[in-house]
Amino acid sequence: MRTVVFDLDGTLANTSGDLIAAANACFGDLGLGDQLSPDSDQKTAVRGAKAMLRLGLERAGVPDEDVVNAQYQPLLEYYSQAICAHTYLYDGAMDAIAALTDAGYRVAICTNKPEALAHQLLTALGVGDRFHAMLGADTLAVRKPDPEHFFETVRRAGGDTTMCLLVGDTETDRKTAHAANVPSVLVTFGPAGEDMAALKPAALLDHYGDLSRVVRDLIG
């Protein structure tokens, strides 16, 4: 079975607003006030919780990796309490998923978001039942860019690891696809969209309306 695997944050949905709000809540607890902007810091948000914490602490003039580690779980707690206040699916994403499924493809999610939070978010967005598999950062002992995270996602979706590709939005996704020796499709509408061409993926995706054509061109 041909399989299309998607990243989640910045690929299927813009989650940056809620992630940044959770980070700013942690900075507030530390007496530092809001350090991240939901408009200008989206690139950092899609790189994960610790990246946001590091940037905020650097801006506040108190960089400290111990504080980053100590605030990681509180950030996830804040995030889980308001996981879908500002998050939205990208235009056409679920129509593209439906078109692929109708055409006989398996569709799955491989994300470095913790599995429980990924399930919570997909449920909140009302799309938790639209994918054949979903693996998070802590589902296995490894995570992207380790190719086994990707391959196990394909296997659990009922797919063939020789006929698959990865749709993502970061250098991590590009590295994962390269390590797995599969095509990568990087979206240009995510927070780091203008940086994607330099990563030289197999294809760039400007809108989900083009995805079916791109997939057919790459894996048939």
mmCIF file of the C-alpha atoms, coordinates in Angstrom:
data_MODEL
# 
_entry.id   MODEL 
# 
loop_
_atom_site.group_PDB 
_atom_site.id 
_atom_site.type_symbol 
_atom_site.label_atom_id 
_atom_site.label_alt_id 
_atom_site.label_comp_id 
_atom_site.label_asym_id 
_atom_site.label_entity_id 
_atom_site.label_seq_id 
_atom_site.pdbx_PDB_ins_code 
_atom_site.Cartn_x 
_atom_site.Cartn_y 
_atom_site.Cartn_z 
_atom_site.occupancy 
_atom_site.B_iso_or_equiv 
_atom_site.pdbx_formal_charge 
_atom_site.auth_seq_id 
_atom_site.auth_comp_id 
_atom_site.auth_asym_id 
_atom_site.auth_atom_id 
_atom_site.pdbx_PDB_model_num 
ATOM 1   C CA . MET A 1 1   ? 0.000   0.000  0.000  1.00 0.00 ? 1   MET A CA 1 
ATOM 2   C CA . ARG A 1 2   ? 1.279   3.435  -0.962 1.00 0.00 ? 2   ARG A CA 1 
ATOM 3   C CA . THR A 1 3   ? 1.513   5.679  2.095  1.00 0.00 ? 3   THR A CA 1 
ATOM 4   C CA . VAL A 1 4   ? 1.711   9.409  2.679  1.00 0.00 ? 4   VAL A CA 1 
ATOM 5   C CA . VAL A 1 5   ? 3.075   10.346 6.104  1.00 0.00 ? 5   VAL A CA 1 
ATOM 6   C CA . PHE A 1 6   ? 2.540   13.840 7.495  1.00 0.00 ? 6   PHE A CA 1 
ATOM 7   C CA . ASP A 1 7   ? 4.232   15.874 10.153 1.00 0.00 ? 7   ASP A CA 1 
ATOM 8   C CA . LEU A 1 8   ? 1.677   17.640 12.374 1.00 0.00 ? 8   LEU A CA 1 
ATOM 9   C CA . ASP A 1 9   ? 2.817   21.020 13.722 1.00 0.00 ? 9   ASP A CA 1 
ATOM 10  C CA . GLY A 1 10  ? 3.377   23.509 10.920 1.00 0.00 ? 10  GLY A CA 1 
ATOM 11  C CA . THR A 1 11  ? 2.392   20.947 8.278  1.00 0.00 ? 11  THR A CA 1 
ATOM 12  C CA . LEU A 1 12  ? -1.213  19.941 8.867  1.00 0.00 ? 12  LEU A CA 1 
ATOM 13  C CA . ALA A 1 13  ? -2.032  22.620 11.422 1.00 0.00 ? 13  ALA A CA 1 
ATOM 14  C CA . ASN A 1 14  ? -0.689  25.959 12.602 1.00 0.00 ? 14  ASN A CA 1 
ATOM 15  C CA . THR A 1 15  ? -0.189  25.242 16.296 1.00 0.00 ? 15  THR A CA 1 
ATOM 16  C CA . SER A 1 16  ? 2.258   28.052 17.017 1.00 0.00 ? 16  SER A CA 1 
ATOM 17  C CA . GLY A 1 17  ? -0.188  30.359 18.799 1.00 0.00 ? 17  GLY A CA 1 
ATOM 18  C CA . ASP A 1 18  ? -1.043  27.848 21.510 1.00 0.00 ? 18  ASP A CA 1 
ATOM 19  C CA . LEU A 1 19  ? 2.551   26.666 21.871 1.00 0.00 ? 19  LEU A CA 1 
ATOM 20  C CA . ILE A 1 20  ? 3.803   30.218 22.334 1.00 0.00 ? 20  ILE A CA 1 
ATOM 21  C CA . ALA A 1 21  ? 1.046   30.957 24.854 1.00 0.00 ? 21  ALA A CA 1 
ATOM 22  C CA . ALA A 1 22  ? 2.171   27.949 26.913 1.00 0.00 ? 22  ALA A CA 1 
ATOM 23  C CA . ALA A 1 23  ? 5.795   29.097 26.817 1.00 0.00 ? 23  ALA A CA 1 
ATOM 24  C CA . ASN A 1 24  ? 4.832   32.621 27.863 1.00 0.00 ? 24  ASN A CA 1 
ATOM 25  C CA . ALA A 1 25  ? 2.873   31.169 30.788 1.00 0.00 ? 25  ALA A CA 1 
ATOM 26  C CA . CYS A 1 26  ? 6.105   29.556 31.983 1.00 0.00 ? 26  CYS A CA 1 
ATOM 27  C CA . PHE A 1 27  ? 8.000   32.809 31.610 1.00 0.00 ? 27  PHE A CA 1 
ATOM 28  C CA . GLY A 1 28  ? 5.268   34.495 33.618 1.00 0.00 ? 28  GLY A CA 1 
ATOM 29  C CA . ASP A 1 29  ? 5.750   31.978 36.430 1.00 0.00 ? 29  ASP A CA 1 
ATOM 30  C CA . LEU A 1 30  ? 9.442   32.870 36.396 1.00 0.00 ? 30  LEU A CA 1 
ATOM 31  C CA . GLY A 1 31  ? 8.629   36.573 36.713 1.00 0.00 ? 31  GLY A CA 1 
ATOM 32  C CA . LEU A 1 32  ? 9.941   37.342 33.244 1.00 0.00 ? 32  LEU A CA 1 
ATOM 33  C CA . GLY A 1 33  ? 6.718   38.316 31.485 1.00 0.00 ? 33  GLY A CA 1 
ATOM 34  C CA . ASP A 1 34  ? 5.917   37.377 27.884 1.00 0.00 ? 34  ASP A CA 1 
ATOM 35  C CA . GLN A 1 35  ? 9.114   36.752 25.938 1.00 0.00 ? 35  GLN A CA 1 
ATOM 36  C CA . LEU A 1 36  ? 7.745   35.294 22.695 1.00 0.00 ? 36  LEU A CA 1 
ATOM 37  C CA . SER A 1 37  ? 5.526   36.844 20.047 1.00 0.00 ? 37  SER A CA 1 
ATOM 38  C CA . PRO A 1 38  ? 2.794   34.771 18.366 1.00 0.00 ? 38  PRO A CA 1 
ATOM 39  C CA . ASP A 1 39  ? 3.501   36.699 15.163 1.00 0.00 ? 39  ASP A CA 1 
ATOM 40  C CA . SER A 1 40  ? 7.289   36.738 14.882 1.00 0.00 ? 40  SER A CA 1 
ATOM 41  C CA . ASP A 1 41  ? 8.333   33.580 16.752 1.00 0.00 ? 41  ASP A CA 1 
ATOM 42  C CA . GLN A 1 42  ? 6.356   30.932 14.891 1.00 0.00 ? 42  GLN A CA 1 
ATOM 43  C CA . LYS A 1 43  ? 9.518   29.396 13.432 1.00 0.00 ? 43  LYS A CA 1 
ATOM 44  C CA . THR A 1 44  ? 10.799  28.701 16.922 1.00 0.00 ? 44  THR A CA 1 
ATOM 45  C CA . ALA A 1 45  ? 7.453   27.300 18.053 1.00 0.00 ? 45  ALA A CA 1 
ATOM 46  C CA . VAL A 1 46  ? 7.491   24.516 15.449 1.00 0.00 ? 46  VAL A CA 1 
ATOM 47  C CA . ARG A 1 47  ? 10.966  23.509 16.653 1.00 0.00 ? 47  ARG A CA 1 
ATOM 48  C CA . GLY A 1 48  ? 9.512   22.449 19.989 1.00 0.00 ? 48  GLY A CA 1 
ATOM 49  C CA . ALA A 1 49  ? 9.064   23.354 23.631 1.00 0.00 ? 49  ALA A CA 1 
ATOM 50  C CA . LYS A 1 50  ? 12.722  23.492 24.595 1.00 0.00 ? 50  LYS A CA 1 
ATOM 51  C CA . ALA A 1 51  ? 13.584  25.705 21.634 1.00 0.00 ? 51  ALA A CA 1 
ATOM 52  C CA . MET A 1 52  ? 10.947  28.208 22.794 1.00 0.00 ? 52  MET A CA 1 
ATOM 53  C CA . LEU A 1 53  ? 12.181  28.090 26.371 1.00 0.00 ? 53  LEU A CA 1 
ATOM 54  C CA . ARG A 1 54  ? 15.784  28.640 25.307 1.00 0.00 ? 54  ARG A CA 1 
ATOM 55  C CA . LEU A 1 55  ? 14.906  31.619 23.132 1.00 0.00 ? 55  LEU A CA 1 
ATOM 56  C CA . GLY A 1 56  ? 12.787  33.261 25.816 1.00 0.00 ? 56  GLY A CA 1 
ATOM 57  C CA . LEU A 1 57  ? 15.418  32.834 28.504 1.00 0.00 ? 57  LEU A CA 1 
ATOM 58  C CA . GLU A 1 58  ? 18.093  34.223 26.190 1.00 0.00 ? 58  GLU A CA 1 
ATOM 59  C CA . ARG A 1 59  ? 15.948  37.277 25.520 1.00 0.00 ? 59  ARG A CA 1 
ATOM 60  C CA . ALA A 1 60  ? 15.400  37.776 29.219 1.00 0.00 ? 60  ALA A CA 1 
ATOM 61  C CA . GLY A 1 61  ? 19.157  37.632 29.744 1.00 0.00 ? 61  GLY A CA 1 
ATOM 62  C CA . VAL A 1 62  ? 19.035  34.507 31.893 1.00 0.00 ? 62  VAL A CA 1 
ATOM 63  C CA . PRO A 1 63  ? 19.981  31.584 29.639 1.00 0.00 ? 63  PRO A CA 1 
ATOM 64  C CA . ASP A 1 64  ? 20.045  28.431 31.748 1.00 0.00 ? 64  ASP A CA 1 
ATOM 65  C CA . GLU A 1 65  ? 19.675  24.883 30.440 1.00 0.00 ? 65  GLU A CA 1 
ATOM 66  C CA . ASP A 1 66  ? 18.637  23.648 33.885 1.00 0.00 ? 66  ASP A CA 1 
ATOM 67  C CA . VAL A 1 67  ? 15.704  26.057 33.798 1.00 0.00 ? 67  VAL A CA 1 
ATOM 68  C CA . VAL A 1 68  ? 14.852  24.882 30.277 1.00 0.00 ? 68  VAL A CA 1 
ATOM 69  C CA . ASN A 1 69  ? 14.683  21.298 31.523 1.00 0.00 ? 69  ASN A CA 1 
ATOM 70  C CA . ALA A 1 70  ? 12.754  22.243 34.653 1.00 0.00 ? 70  ALA A CA 1 
ATOM 71  C CA . GLN A 1 71  ? 10.143  24.192 32.694 1.00 0.00 ? 71  GLN A CA 1 
ATOM 72  C CA . TYR A 1 72  ? 9.611   21.569 30.002 1.00 0.00 ? 72  TYR A CA 1 
ATOM 73  C CA . GLN A 1 73  ? 6.880   19.615 31.801 1.00 0.00 ? 73  GLN A CA 1 
ATOM 74  C CA . PRO A 1 74  ? 5.113   22.762 33.086 1.00 0.00 ? 74  PRO A CA 1 
ATOM 75  C CA . LEU A 1 75  ? 5.018   24.037 29.495 1.00 0.00 ? 75  LEU A CA 1 
ATOM 76  C CA . LEU A 1 76  ? 3.412   20.802 28.314 1.00 0.00 ? 76  LEU A CA 1 
ATOM 77  C CA . GLU A 1 77  ? 0.865   21.073 31.130 1.00 0.00 ? 77  GLU A CA 1 
ATOM 78  C CA . TYR A 1 78  ? -0.054  24.628 30.161 1.00 0.00 ? 78  TYR A CA 1 
ATOM 79  C CA . TYR A 1 79  ? -0.283  23.544 26.538 1.00 0.00 ? 79  TYR A CA 1 
ATOM 80  C CA . SER A 1 80  ? -2.567  20.610 27.309 1.00 0.00 ? 80  SER A CA 1 
ATOM 81  C CA . GLN A 1 81  ? -4.936  22.955 29.170 1.00 0.00 ? 81  GLN A CA 1 
ATOM 82  C CA . ALA A 1 82  ? -5.447  25.149 26.093 1.00 0.00 ? 82  ALA A CA 1 
ATOM 83  C CA . ILE A 1 83  ? -4.306  23.034 23.166 1.00 0.00 ? 83  ILE A CA 1 
ATOM 84  C CA . CYS A 1 84  ? -6.710  24.340 20.544 1.00 0.00 ? 84  CYS A CA 1 
ATOM 85  C CA . ALA A 1 85  ? -7.512  27.943 21.439 1.00 0.00 ? 85  ALA A CA 1 
ATOM 86  C CA . HIS A 1 86  ? -5.640  29.406 18.465 1.00 0.00 ? 86  HIS A CA 1 
ATOM 87  C CA . THR A 1 87  ? -4.716  26.319 16.430 1.00 0.00 ? 87  THR A CA 1 
ATOM 88  C CA . TYR A 1 88  ? -6.248  25.741 13.008 1.00 0.00 ? 88  TYR A CA 1 
ATOM 89  C CA . LEU A 1 89  ? -5.879  23.247 10.177 1.00 0.00 ? 89  LEU A CA 1 
ATOM 90  C CA . TYR A 1 90  ? -4.301  24.628 7.025  1.00 0.00 ? 90  TYR A CA 1 
ATOM 91  C CA . ASP A 1 91  ? -6.655  25.365 4.166  1.00 0.00 ? 91  ASP A CA 1 
ATOM 92  C CA . GLY A 1 92  ? -7.466  22.263 2.165  1.00 0.00 ? 92  GLY A CA 1 
ATOM 93  C CA . ALA A 1 93  ? -5.546  19.868 4.430  1.00 0.00 ? 93  ALA A CA 1 
ATOM 94  C CA . MET A 1 94  ? -8.402  17.514 5.245  1.00 0.00 ? 94  MET A CA 1 
ATOM 95  C CA . ASP A 1 95  ? -9.805  17.644 1.715  1.00 0.00 ? 95  ASP A CA 1 
ATOM 96  C CA . ALA A 1 96  ? -6.391  16.466 0.533  1.00 0.00 ? 96  ALA A CA 1 
ATOM 97  C CA . ILE A 1 97  ? -6.395  13.680 3.134  1.00 0.00 ? 97  ILE A CA 1 
ATOM 98  C CA . ALA A 1 98  ? -9.840  12.563 1.961  1.00 0.00 ? 98  ALA A CA 1 
ATOM 99  C CA . ALA A 1 99  ? -8.739  12.595 -1.680 1.00 0.00 ? 99  ALA A CA 1 
ATOM 100 C CA . LEU A 1 100 ? -5.706  10.439 -0.910 1.00 0.00 ? 100 LEU A CA 1 
ATOM 101 C CA . THR A 1 101 ? -7.747  7.984  1.144  1.00 0.00 ? 101 THR A CA 1 
ATOM 102 C CA . ASP A 1 102 ? -10.390 7.732  -1.572 1.00 0.00 ? 102 ASP A CA 1 
ATOM 103 C CA . ALA A 1 103 ? -7.628  7.012  -4.094 1.00 0.00 ? 103 ALA A CA 1 
ATOM 104 C CA . GLY A 1 104 ? -6.404  4.075  -2.011 1.00 0.00 ? 104 GLY A CA 1 
ATOM 105 C CA . TYR A 1 105 ? -3.449  5.610  -0.185 1.00 0.00 ? 105 TYR A CA 1 
ATOM 106 C CA . ARG A 1 106 ? -2.749  5.029  3.496  1.00 0.00 ? 106 ARG A CA 1 
ATOM 107 C CA . VAL A 1 107 ? -2.306  8.281  5.429  1.00 0.00 ? 107 VAL A CA 1 
ATOM 108 C CA . ALA A 1 108 ? -0.504  8.668  8.748  1.00 0.00 ? 108 ALA A CA 1 
ATOM 109 C CA . ILE A 1 109 ? 1.117   11.174 11.088 1.00 0.00 ? 109 ILE A CA 1 
ATOM 110 C CA . CYS A 1 110 ? 4.707   11.028 12.351 1.00 0.00 ? 110 CYS A CA 1 
ATOM 111 C CA . THR A 1 111 ? 5.289   13.877 14.799 1.00 0.00 ? 111 THR A CA 1 
ATOM 112 C CA . ASN A 1 112 ? 7.822   14.894 17.435 1.00 0.00 ? 112 ASN A CA 1 
ATOM 113 C CA . LYS A 1 113 ? 4.947   16.141 19.590 1.00 0.00 ? 113 LYS A CA 1 
ATOM 114 C CA . PRO A 1 114 ? 4.350   13.797 22.561 1.00 0.00 ? 114 PRO A CA 1 
ATOM 115 C CA . GLU A 1 115 ? 1.842   11.134 21.531 1.00 0.00 ? 115 GLU A CA 1 
ATOM 116 C CA . ALA A 1 116 ? -0.801  11.982 24.140 1.00 0.00 ? 116 ALA A CA 1 
ATOM 117 C CA . LEU A 1 117 ? -0.765  15.659 23.166 1.00 0.00 ? 117 LEU A CA 1 
ATOM 118 C CA . ALA A 1 118 ? -0.947  14.777 19.483 1.00 0.00 ? 118 ALA A CA 1 
ATOM 119 C CA . HIS A 1 119 ? -3.998  12.594 20.104 1.00 0.00 ? 119 HIS A CA 1 
ATOM 120 C CA . GLN A 1 120 ? -5.555  15.339 22.227 1.00 0.00 ? 120 GLN A CA 1 
ATOM 121 C CA . LEU A 1 121 ? -5.028  17.926 19.504 1.00 0.00 ? 121 LEU A CA 1 
ATOM 122 C CA . LEU A 1 122 ? -6.349  15.747 16.676 1.00 0.00 ? 122 LEU A CA 1 
ATOM 123 C CA . THR A 1 123 ? -9.433  14.976 18.750 1.00 0.00 ? 123 THR A CA 1 
ATOM 124 C CA . ALA A 1 124 ? -9.962  18.668 19.507 1.00 0.00 ? 124 ALA A CA 1 
ATOM 125 C CA . LEU A 1 125 ? -9.693  19.439 15.789 1.00 0.00 ? 125 LEU A CA 1 
ATOM 126 C CA . GLY A 1 126 ? -12.200 16.678 15.041 1.00 0.00 ? 126 GLY A CA 1 
ATOM 127 C CA . VAL A 1 127 ? -9.873  14.699 12.765 1.00 0.00 ? 127 VAL A CA 1 
ATOM 128 C CA . GLY A 1 128 ? -8.544  11.969 15.041 1.00 0.00 ? 128 GLY A CA 1 
ATOM 129 C CA . ASP A 1 129 ? -10.241 9.230  13.029 1.00 0.00 ? 129 ASP A CA 1 
ATOM 130 C CA . ARG A 1 130 ? -9.001  10.364 9.631  1.00 0.00 ? 130 ARG A CA 1 
ATOM 131 C CA . PHE A 1 131 ? -5.561  8.732  9.779  1.00 0.00 ? 131 PHE A CA 1 
ATOM 132 C CA . HIS A 1 132 ? -4.533  5.098  9.646  1.00 0.00 ? 132 HIS A CA 1 
ATOM 133 C CA . ALA A 1 133 ? -1.761  5.590  12.229 1.00 0.00 ? 133 ALA A CA 1 
ATOM 134 C CA . MET A 1 134 ? -0.218  8.300  14.410 1.00 0.00 ? 134 MET A CA 1 
ATOM 135 C CA . LEU A 1 135 ? 3.152   8.051  16.149 1.00 0.00 ? 135 LEU A CA 1 
ATOM 136 C CA . GLY A 1 136 ? 4.460   10.713 18.523 1.00 0.00 ? 136 GLY A CA 1 
ATOM 137 C CA . ALA A 1 137 ? 7.850   11.623 19.912 1.00 0.00 ? 137 ALA A CA 1 
ATOM 138 C CA . ASP A 1 138 ? 7.571   9.121  22.763 1.00 0.00 ? 138 ASP A CA 1 
ATOM 139 C CA . THR A 1 139 ? 5.799   6.259  20.958 1.00 0.00 ? 139 THR A CA 1 
ATOM 140 C CA . LEU A 1 140 ? 9.130   4.549  20.245 1.00 0.00 ? 140 LEU A CA 1 
ATOM 141 C CA . ALA A 1 141 ? 12.601  4.746  21.766 1.00 0.00 ? 141 ALA A CA 1 
ATOM 142 C CA . VAL A 1 142 ? 13.599  6.899  18.765 1.00 0.00 ? 142 VAL A CA 1 
ATOM 143 C CA . ARG A 1 143 ? 12.090  9.919  17.069 1.00 0.00 ? 143 ARG A CA 1 
ATOM 144 C CA . LYS A 1 144 ? 12.592  11.935 13.881 1.00 0.00 ? 144 LYS A CA 1 
ATOM 145 C CA . PRO A 1 145 ? 15.062  12.317 12.228 1.00 0.00 ? 145 PRO A CA 1 
ATOM 146 C CA . ASP A 1 146 ? 15.706  8.646  13.022 1.00 0.00 ? 146 ASP A CA 1 
ATOM 147 C CA . PRO A 1 147 ? 14.192  6.840  10.009 1.00 0.00 ? 147 PRO A CA 1 
ATOM 148 C CA . GLU A 1 148 ? 12.767  4.052  12.178 1.00 0.00 ? 148 GLU A CA 1 
ATOM 149 C CA . HIS A 1 149 ? 10.202  6.510  13.560 1.00 0.00 ? 149 HIS A CA 1 
ATOM 150 C CA . PHE A 1 150 ? 9.040   7.094  10.001 1.00 0.00 ? 150 PHE A CA 1 
ATOM 151 C CA . PHE A 1 151 ? 9.199   3.448  8.918  1.00 0.00 ? 151 PHE A CA 1 
ATOM 152 C CA . GLU A 1 152 ? 7.222   2.242  11.931 1.00 0.00 ? 152 GLU A CA 1 
ATOM 153 C CA . THR A 1 153 ? 4.573   4.851  11.172 1.00 0.00 ? 153 THR A CA 1 
ATOM 154 C CA . VAL A 1 154 ? 4.247   3.431  7.659  1.00 0.00 ? 154 VAL A CA 1 
ATOM 155 C CA . ARG A 1 155 ? 4.074   -0.135 8.952  1.00 0.00 ? 155 ARG A CA 1 
ATOM 156 C CA . ARG A 1 156 ? 1.404   0.665  11.538 1.00 0.00 ? 156 ARG A CA 1 
ATOM 157 C CA . ALA A 1 157 ? -0.632  2.382  8.833  1.00 0.00 ? 157 ALA A CA 1 
ATOM 158 C CA . GLY A 1 158 ? -0.555  -0.845 6.843  1.00 0.00 ? 158 GLY A CA 1 
ATOM 159 C CA . GLY A 1 159 ? 1.730   0.630  4.215  1.00 0.00 ? 159 GLY A CA 1 
ATOM 160 C CA . ASP A 1 160 ? 4.739   -0.470 2.216  1.00 0.00 ? 160 ASP A CA 1 
ATOM 161 C CA . THR A 1 161 ? 8.023   1.150  3.293  1.00 0.00 ? 161 THR A CA 1 
ATOM 162 C CA . THR A 1 162 ? 9.229   1.072  -0.327 1.00 0.00 ? 162 THR A CA 1 
ATOM 163 C CA . MET A 1 163 ? 6.273   3.145  -1.586 1.00 0.00 ? 163 MET A CA 1 
ATOM 164 C CA . CYS A 1 164 ? 5.895   6.123  0.720  1.00 0.00 ? 164 CYS A CA 1 
ATOM 165 C CA . LEU A 1 165 ? 6.870   9.739  1.263  1.00 0.00 ? 165 LEU A CA 1 
ATOM 166 C CA . LEU A 1 166 ? 6.974   12.329 4.030  1.00 0.00 ? 166 LEU A CA 1 
ATOM 167 C CA . VAL A 1 167 ? 5.202   15.695 4.005  1.00 0.00 ? 167 VAL A CA 1 
ATOM 168 C CA . GLY A 1 168 ? 6.727   18.156 6.446  1.00 0.00 ? 168 GLY A CA 1 
ATOM 169 C CA . ASP A 1 169 ? 7.849   21.680 7.144  1.00 0.00 ? 169 ASP A CA 1 
ATOM 170 C CA . THR A 1 170 ? 11.264  21.604 8.811  1.00 0.00 ? 170 THR A CA 1 
ATOM 171 C CA . GLU A 1 171 ? 14.854  20.541 8.342  1.00 0.00 ? 171 GLU A CA 1 
ATOM 172 C CA . THR A 1 172 ? 14.100  17.634 10.691 1.00 0.00 ? 172 THR A CA 1 
ATOM 173 C CA . ASP A 1 173 ? 11.515  16.321 8.226  1.00 0.00 ? 173 ASP A CA 1 
ATOM 174 C CA . ARG A 1 174 ? 13.960  16.705 5.353  1.00 0.00 ? 174 ARG A CA 1 
ATOM 175 C CA . LYS A 1 175 ? 16.638  14.827 7.296  1.00 0.00 ? 175 LYS A CA 1 
ATOM 176 C CA . THR A 1 176 ? 14.171  12.079 8.184  1.00 0.00 ? 176 THR A CA 1 
ATOM 177 C CA . ALA A 1 177 ? 13.206  11.521 4.569  1.00 0.00 ? 177 ALA A CA 1 
ATOM 178 C CA . HIS A 1 178 ? 16.860  11.545 3.503  1.00 0.00 ? 178 HIS A CA 1 
ATOM 179 C CA . ALA A 1 179 ? 17.766  8.974  6.160  1.00 0.00 ? 179 ALA A CA 1 
ATOM 180 C CA . ALA A 1 180 ? 14.824  6.804  5.068  1.00 0.00 ? 180 ALA A CA 1 
ATOM 181 C CA . ASN A 1 181 ? 15.712  7.250  1.382  1.00 0.00 ? 181 ASN A CA 1 
ATOM 182 C CA . VAL A 1 182 ? 12.184  8.376  0.529  1.00 0.00 ? 182 VAL A CA 1 
ATOM 183 C CA . PRO A 1 183 ? 10.903  11.542 -1.169 1.00 0.00 ? 183 PRO A CA 1 
ATOM 184 C CA . SER A 1 184 ? 10.222  14.593 0.973  1.00 0.00 ? 184 SER A CA 1 
ATOM 185 C CA . VAL A 1 185 ? 7.547   17.186 0.255  1.00 0.00 ? 185 VAL A CA 1 
ATOM 186 C CA . LEU A 1 186 ? 7.986   20.416 2.211  1.00 0.00 ? 186 LEU A CA 1 
ATOM 187 C CA . VAL A 1 187 ? 5.144   22.892 2.613  1.00 0.00 ? 187 VAL A CA 1 
ATOM 188 C CA . THR A 1 188 ? 5.753   26.558 1.868  1.00 0.00 ? 188 THR A CA 1 
ATOM 189 C CA . PHE A 1 189 ? 2.797   27.868 3.888  1.00 0.00 ? 189 PHE A CA 1 
ATOM 190 C CA . GLY A 1 190 ? 4.145   26.890 7.317  1.00 0.00 ? 190 GLY A CA 1 
ATOM 191 C CA . PRO A 1 191 ? 6.024   29.235 9.655  1.00 0.00 ? 191 PRO A CA 1 
ATOM 192 C CA . ALA A 1 192 ? 9.376   28.533 7.966  1.00 0.00 ? 192 ALA A CA 1 
ATOM 193 C CA . GLY A 1 193 ? 7.981   28.288 4.452  1.00 0.00 ? 193 GLY A CA 1 
ATOM 194 C CA . GLU A 1 194 ? 10.461  30.666 2.849  1.00 0.00 ? 194 GLU A CA 1 
ATOM 195 C CA . ASP A 1 195 ? 13.330  28.457 4.054  1.00 0.00 ? 195 ASP A CA 1 
ATOM 196 C CA . MET A 1 196 ? 12.096  25.220 2.498  1.00 0.00 ? 196 MET A CA 1 
ATOM 197 C CA . ALA A 1 197 ? 13.473  25.621 -1.023 1.00 0.00 ? 197 ALA A CA 1 
ATOM 198 C CA . ALA A 1 198 ? 17.036  25.723 0.304  1.00 0.00 ? 198 ALA A CA 1 
ATOM 199 C CA . LEU A 1 199 ? 16.555  22.243 1.763  1.00 0.00 ? 199 LEU A CA 1 
ATOM 200 C CA . LYS A 1 200 ? 16.050  20.859 -1.771 1.00 0.00 ? 200 LYS A CA 1 
ATOM 201 C CA . PRO A 1 201 ? 13.159  18.462 -1.132 1.00 0.00 ? 201 PRO A CA 1 
ATOM 202 C CA . ALA A 1 202 ? 11.730  16.261 -3.852 1.00 0.00 ? 202 ALA A CA 1 
ATOM 203 C CA . ALA A 1 203 ? 8.873   18.770 -4.101 1.00 0.00 ? 203 ALA A CA 1 
ATOM 204 C CA . LEU A 1 204 ? 7.577   21.967 -2.578 1.00 0.00 ? 204 LEU A CA 1 
ATOM 205 C CA . LEU A 1 205 ? 3.881   22.253 -1.750 1.00 0.00 ? 205 LEU A CA 1 
ATOM 206 C CA . ASP A 1 206 ? 2.271   25.682 -1.988 1.00 0.00 ? 206 ASP A CA 1 
ATOM 207 C CA . HIS A 1 207 ? -1.297  24.523 -1.353 1.00 0.00 ? 207 HIS A CA 1 
ATOM 208 C CA . TYR A 1 208 ? -2.940  21.271 -0.322 1.00 0.00 ? 208 TYR A CA 1 
ATOM 209 C CA . GLY A 1 209 ? -4.992  21.335 -3.500 1.00 0.00 ? 209 GLY A CA 1 
ATOM 210 C CA . ASP A 1 210 ? -1.809  20.285 -5.327 1.00 0.00 ? 210 ASP A CA 1 
ATOM 211 C CA . LEU A 1 211 ? -0.928  17.370 -3.046 1.00 0.00 ? 211 LEU A CA 1 
ATOM 212 C CA . SER A 1 212 ? -2.597  14.526 -4.942 1.00 0.00 ? 212 SER A CA 1 
ATOM 213 C CA . ARG A 1 213 ? -0.743  15.451 -8.134 1.00 0.00 ? 213 ARG A CA 1 
ATOM 214 C CA . VAL A 1 214 ? 2.570   15.762 -6.294 1.00 0.00 ? 214 VAL A CA 1 
ATOM 215 C CA . VAL A 1 215 ? 2.096   12.375 -4.612 1.00 0.00 ? 215 VAL A CA 1 
ATOM 216 C CA . ARG A 1 216 ? 1.229   10.663 -7.880 1.00 0.00 ? 216 ARG A CA 1 
ATOM 217 C CA . ASP A 1 217 ? 4.323   12.133 -9.501 1.00 0.00 ? 217 ASP A CA 1 
ATOM 218 C CA . LEU A 1 218 ? 6.558   10.875 -6.700 1.00 0.00 ? 218 LEU A CA 1 
ATOM 219 C CA . ILE A 1 219 ? 5.213   7.442  -5.715 1.00 0.00 ? 219 ILE A CA 1 
ATOM 220 C CA . GLY A 1 220 ? 2.518   6.677  -8.260 1.00 0.00 ? 220 GLY A CA 1 
# 
